Amino acid sequence: MRMPSNGLAFEEIERSMDELASGDIDWRRGRTPLYVFFANEAVAEVGQRAFNKFFSENALGGKRAFFSVARMEREVVAMALDLLNGGDNATGYMTSGGSESIFLAVKSARDWFRTRRGGNHALNMVLPYSAHPAFNKAAEAMDIEVRRVAVADDGRADVPAMTAAMDGNTFFLLGSAPCFPHGVIDPVAELGAVAESADAWLHVDACVGGYLTPFVERLGYDIPVCDFRVPAVRSLSADLHKYGFCPKPASTVFYRDAEDAERSRFDFDQWPNGQFSTATLVGTRPAGGVAAAWAVLNYLGIEGYTAIARQLMETRDAYIDGLLRVGGFEPVARPDLTIVNFRSNDDTDIFAVAEQMTERGWLVGLTQQPKGMHLMLSMKHREASEDYFNDLVASRDEARRLGRQGAVSASY
Ligand SMILES: *Cc1c(COP(=O)(O)O)cnc(C)c1O
């Protein structure tokens, strides 16, 4: 393709885009198991309108030009830290996503460890096998060894096994809240005890749950404590663009101590323009993402988020009940929040079921170990549940009839 020599009218461009999108998986009908987090039309509209209000501004210029944007960012961070029990000295930043939040936390932890131990140690981090790949991405960029340790039977981090994998160069431990594959919250308090005695940094990856657990707790669900109430937790990542229901790109990274937050910062002045200082990996950042998050948090408030959390947890229970009712399936783990990972409980290949679901227009989330299907539920799945279970039963029956392995692969 080449750029057209004369520009096209937007109407024509828009028609082309609609035509292109017609082949996409239909998230509006709940056909994607992840990628889009939808609360309701009103929340989506608030996010979109606020984003557009600050469409052209740049959060990079928050200190020198767009004071409003810097202020909104500070207030988003403050509201979230209040929910996550951050304490007086805690602070954080808005980022472009969980991967960037994780990168910054790993960098801060590494720099903290180097300050204590000097420069040239071969550092390693010990993670549950269920940790998000973003930790390996950060480790690869920073030349850090990663030790992933198999999880326990309940899908949670195996703390004794992780302890056994540590040595004197282990600077970083991780608990997820919850982990993406199985939807369970790791035992953060137990990890905290290990981190304290080994003098290691403990990070909580609450990219999925950071904007959900405070409200699920309020509803009375019994979930493990997984925020700054655990004294050893030094940093925490939480994605606004997942269960915060804010427009992409928007995530947050938090530190218990402002001093650790400063370790994320990059300062430089050896170029013609003088002092350049950013606390995030990216330079230019969309002010729209900041404004939209600020607007959505204020629009929903604690009551709004709690109401959504209630509906999501009911949806989760309805899906688990549905799986048990139709038969042939079992949950891989008992999810703490709203991720459902399930497998076949007979000799039907679950990937064969997934193949049939794919033919019926569903994008199927998969886990490879163990072989299973995977759903990260949002409100669109509540609306789609009847279609989902009708097609799941038909797919299961067809897979049984064919009696072969499914030609799908788990790839994200
Ligand atoms: C989504 C996710 C991430 C990465 O977030 P991005 O916004 O996609 O970069 C990290 N950890 C967990 C547990 C996640 O679910």
The ligand as an ORCA input file, in Angstrom:
! r2SCAN-3c Opt
* xyz 0 1
  C      -2.739     -7.224     31.809
  C      -1.769     -7.625     32.823
  C      -0.494     -7.067     32.862
  C       0.053     -6.181     31.751
  O      -0.737     -5.090     31.505
  P      -0.741     -4.327     30.094
  O      -1.616     -3.173     30.395
  O      -1.317     -5.266     29.068
  O       0.656     -3.934     29.763
  C       0.316     -7.412     33.921
  N      -0.086     -8.264     34.871
  C      -1.303     -8.849     34.845
  C      -1.691     -9.790     35.933
  C      -2.182     -8.551     33.816
  O      -3.377     -9.146     33.749
*
